[in-house]
Amino acid sequence: MSCPVIELTQQLIRRPSLSPDDAGCQALMIERLRAIGFTVEPMDFGDTQNFWAWRGQGRNAGFCRTY
């Protein structure tokens, strides 16, 4: 039996990411979020990539920032 959360975690851990070089972690997350209906807005600060993602309308339920 496979678990999508564990598989994603393993994929992210395998990538040698160290800010500002995320080794494709942002692209992987953005691809997965868009596939399930999220809108993604890049928010880059200098040489460090970040993004803001949301789905639907209305009040925000949470906030997550990557570094």
Backbone hydrogen bonds in HBPLUS format (Angstrom, degrees):
<---DONOR---> <-ACCEPTOR-->    atom                        ^
c    i                          cat <-CA-CA->   ^        H-A-AA   ^      H-
h    n   atom  resd res      DA  || num        DHA   H-A  angle D-A-AA Bond
n    s   type  num  typ     dist DA aas  dist angle  dist       angle   num
A0007-GLU N   A0003-CYS O   2.92 MM   4  6.17 163.8  1.95 160.4 165.8     1
A0008-LEU N   A0004-PRO O   2.96 MM   4  6.07 160.3  2.00 145.0 149.7     2
A0009-THR N   A0005-VAL O   2.98 MM   4  6.14 163.2  2.00 146.9 152.0     3
A0010-GLN N   A0006-ILE O   2.89 MM   4  6.10 160.5  1.93 151.7 156.6     4
A0011-GLN N   A0007-GLU O   2.98 MM   4  6.22 156.8  2.03 146.4 152.8     5
A0012-LEU N   A0008-LEU O   2.96 MM   4  6.24 159.7  2.00 155.4 160.3     6
A0013-ILE N   A0009-THR O   2.91 MM   4  6.11 161.0  1.95 152.8 158.4     7
A0014-ARG N   A0010-GLN O   3.01 MM   4  6.11 151.9  2.09 148.2 154.7     8
A0015-ARG N   A0012-LEU O   3.26 MM   3  5.51 147.1  2.37 103.6 112.5     9
A0017-SER N   A0015-ARG O   2.81 MM   2  5.57 135.2  2.01 108.6  94.5    10
A0018-LEU N   A0021-ASP O   2.87 MM   3  5.40 157.3  1.92 158.9 157.8    11
A0021-ASP N   A0018-LEU O   2.85 MM   3  5.40 128.0  2.13 144.8 133.4    12
A0025-CYS N   A0022-ASP O   2.95 MM   3  5.45 166.0  1.97 121.0 125.7    13
A0028-LEU N   A0024-GLY O   3.00 MM   4  6.21 159.1  2.05 152.6 158.2    14
A0029-MET N   A0025-CYS O   3.00 MM   4  6.23 165.9  2.02 152.7 156.0    15
A0030-ILE N   A0026-GLN O   2.82 MM   4  6.01 165.7  1.84 157.3 161.8    16
A0031-GLU N   A0027-ALA O   2.92 MM   4  6.01 163.4  1.95 148.3 152.8    17
A0032-ARG N   A0028-LEU O   3.11 MM   4  6.33 162.4  2.14 147.8 152.2    18
A0033-LEU N   A0029-MET O   2.87 MM   4  6.07 162.0  1.90 154.2 159.5    19
A0034-ARG N   A0030-ILE O   2.89 MM   4  6.01 167.1  1.91 154.7 158.2    20
A0035-ALA N   A0031-GLU O   3.08 MM   4  6.18 149.8  2.18 140.8 149.1    21
A0036-ILE N   A0033-LEU O   3.15 MM   3  5.43 144.8  2.28 103.2 112.9    22
A0038-PHE N   A0033-LEU O   2.98 MM   5  5.28 161.4  2.02 142.6 138.6    23
A0037-GLY N   A0034-ARG O   3.05 MM   3  5.11 160.1  2.09 113.4 112.3    24
A0039-THR N   A0054-TRP O   2.67 MM  15  5.39 165.0  1.69 167.2 168.2    25
A0054-TRP N   A0039-THR O   2.95 MM  15  5.39 153.6  2.02 148.2 156.8    26
A0041-GLU N   A0052-TRP O   2.78 MM  11  5.17 166.6  1.80 159.7 164.4    27
A0052-TRP N   A0041-GLU O   2.87 MM  11  5.17 158.4  1.91 145.2 152.2    28
A0043-MET N   A0050-ASN O   2.87 MM   7  4.92 174.1  1.88 125.0 123.5    29
A0045-PHE N   A0048-THR O   2.84 MM   3  5.26 165.3  1.86 163.1 164.3    30
A0048-THR N   A0045-PHE O   3.01 MM   3  5.26 163.3  2.04 127.4 129.5    31
